[in-house]
């Protein structure tokens, strides 16, 4: 392994040319679950092309508690992304319909197992352009409803200079932290975009 891409400063793309943010669109009510958006923006002067998963620019199905084993299920709002999330039958277990049409025991909840298609989408962001995805958020599993805590997920993308997903590749990562307090979302925040070296765990 030569490591040419990671050591070539001219070929690699600094994460400083991009920003990532997350925003709360609506909080949980009896009529609907919480919803947040995640947005990646090209803050540089030149276009770059990034390769994402099933829901550009932030492809996740769960936010996991930073303490304990609770999780939140994230279901994308876009039909284009939803088509890549499927229920998985395990034994005699059942999984919730997606999206749930109503609360179960006064809780917006998803149960069961799910998988996502292994798919890659290449998207070019011109200078100043943004890419956004929205997720509805549910309690995941049969535990308590929306337990207090901070929940986090990180995604990684491959980035190329210019308008095609060819040539030198730089790896970036960024994530979302969602805080639950007293049964509702108290804050949602996006992390900085950071470069991921080949030796990073």
C-alpha positions in Angstrom: 0.0 0.0 0.0 1.6 3.2 -1.1 -0.6 5.7 0.7 -0.3 8.2 -2.1 -3.8 9.6 -1.8 -3.6 10.2 1.9 -0.1 11.8 1.7 -0.7 13.9 -1.4 -1.9 17.3 -0.1 -2.9 18.4 -3.6 -5.0 15.4 -4.3 -6.8 15.2 -0.9 -9.7 17.4 0.0 -9.6 19.3 3.3 -12.8 18.9 5.3 -12.6 22.6 5.9 -14.3 23.1 2.5 -17.5 21.5 3.8 -19.9 22.0 6.7 -22.4 19.6 8.2 -25.4 20.6 10.4 -28.5 19.0 11.9 -31.7 20.8 12.8 -34.9 19.9 14.6 -37.9 20.3 12.2 -40.6 19.3 14.7 -40.8 17.8 18.1 -42.9 14.7 19.0 -46.6 15.1 19.6 -49.6 12.8 19.7 -50.0 13.4 15.9 -46.5 12.8 14.7 -43.0 11.7 15.7 -40.0 14.0 15.9 -38.2 15.0 12.7 -34.8 16.3 12.0 -32.8 17.2 8.9 -29.1 16.7 8.2 -27.3 18.9 5.7 -23.9 18.8 4.0 -22.8 22.0 2.3 -19.9 22.8 0.0 -18.3 25.9 1.5 -15.4 25.9 -1.0 -14.9 27.5 -4.3 -14.8 24.4 -6.4 -17.2 21.4 -6.9 -16.6 18.1 -5.2 -18.3 14.7 -5.7 -19.1 12.5 -2.7 -20.2 8.8 -2.6 -22.9 8.2 0.0 -25.1 5.4 1.2 -28.8 4.9 0.8 -29.8 8.4 2.1 -27.4 11.1 1.0 -25.8 12.8 2.8 -26.4 11.0 6.1 -27.3 7.3 5.8 -28.3 5.8 9.2 -31.1 3.7 10.7 -30.3 4.2 14.4 -29.0 6.8 16.8 -27.4 4.9 19.8 -27.2 6.2 23.3 -23.8 7.4 24.4 -24.5 5.7 27.8 -26.5 2.5 28.1 -28.0 0.4 25.3 -31.0 2.4 24.2 -31.4 3.3 20.5 -33.7 5.5 18.4 -34.9 4.3 15.0 -34.4 6.8 12.2 -36.7 6.4 9.2 -36.1 8.7 6.2 -38.9 10.9 5.0 -38.0 10.6 1.3 -39.5 7.7 -0.6 -36.3 7.4 -2.6 -34.5 6.5 0.6 -37.3 4.6 2.2 -37.3 2.0 -0.6 -33.8 0.8 0.7 -35.0 0.0 4.3 -36.6 -3.4 4.7 -38.1 -5.4 7.5 -36.2 -8.6 8.4 -38.0 -11.7 9.6 -36.2 -13.5 12.4 -37.8 -16.6 13.9 -41.3 -15.8 15.0 -40.6 -12.2 15.6 -42.6 -9.4 14.0 -41.5 -6.0 12.9 -43.5 -2.7 12.8 -45.0 -1.4 9.7 -43.0 1.5 8.3 -43.8 4.2 9.0 -46.1 3.5 12.0 -49.5 5.1 11.4 -50.1 5.8 15.1 -48.6 5.6 18.5 -48.4 2.3 20.4 -49.1 2.7 24.1 -48.8 6.5 23.6 -45.3 6.1 22.1 -44.0 6.5 18.6 -42.2 3.2 18.5 -40.6 0.8 16.0 -39.9 -2.8 16.9 -38.3 -5.7 15.0 -35.2 -6.0 12.8 -34.4 -4.0 9.6 -31.7 -4.0 7.0 -30.7 -1.5 4.3 -29.6 -2.0 0.8 -25.9 -1.8 0.1 -26.0 1.0 -2.4 -23.8 3.9 -3.3 -25.0 7.2 -4.6 -22.5 9.7 -6.1 -23.6 13.3 -5.8 -21.7 16.4 -7.0 -22.0 19.6 -4.9 -21.1 22.8 -6.6 -19.7 25.8 -4.6 -22.4 26.9 -2.1 -24.7 23.9 -2.8 -26.2 21.8 -0.1 -27.6 18.2 0.1 -30.2 17.5 2.8 -32.0 14.4 4.2 -34.9 14.3 6.7 -35.6 11.6 9.3 -38.5 10.8 11.6 -37.4 9.5 15.0 -38.9 6.6 16.9 -38.2 4.8 20.1 -36.6 1.5 19.0 -37.7 -1.7 20.8 -39.9 -2.5 23.7 -38.2 -0.4 26.4 -39.2 2.8 27.9 -40.5 5.6 25.6 -37.9 8.2 24.6 -35.5 7.6 27.5 -33.5 10.6 28.5 -29.9 10.7 27.1 -27.7 11.7 24.2 -28.0 9.6 21.1 -25.4 9.7 18.3 -24.6 8.3 14.9 -21.7 8.9 12.5 -21.5 8.3 8.7 -18.5 8.2 6.4 -18.2 9.3 2.8 -15.7 9.1 0.0 -14.9 12.5 -1.6 -13.4 13.3 -5.0 -12.4 16.7 -6.4 -14.4 17.8 -9.4 -17.6 16.5 -10.9 -17.0 12.7 -11.0 -16.3 10.0 -8.5 -13.0 9.1 -10.1 -9.3 9.8 -9.2 -7.9 10.6 -5.8 -10.2 9.8 -2.9 -10.4 11.5 0.5 -12.5 10.0 3.4 -14.6 12.2 5.6 -16.9 11.5 8.5 -19.5 13.5 10.4 -22.4 12.8 12.7 -25.5 13.8 14.5 -26.1 14.0 18.3 -29.7 14.2 19.4 -30.6 14.9 23.1 -33.8 13.6 24.7 -35.0 15.2 27.9 -38.4 14.6 29.6 -39.8 12.6 26.7 -39.0 15.0 23.9 -36.1 16.3 21.8 -34.2 19.1 23.6 -31.5 19.6 20.9 -30.1 18.2 17.7 -26.5 19.1 16.5 -24.3 18.2 13.7 -20.6 17.5 14.2 -17.6 19.0 12.3 -16.6 17.3 9.1 -13.3 15.5 9.7 -10.8 13.7 7.5 -10.4 10.0 8.2 -6.9 8.6 7.6 -6.4 5.1 6.3 -5.1 4.1 9.8 -8.1 5.5 11.7 -10.2 2.9 13.5 
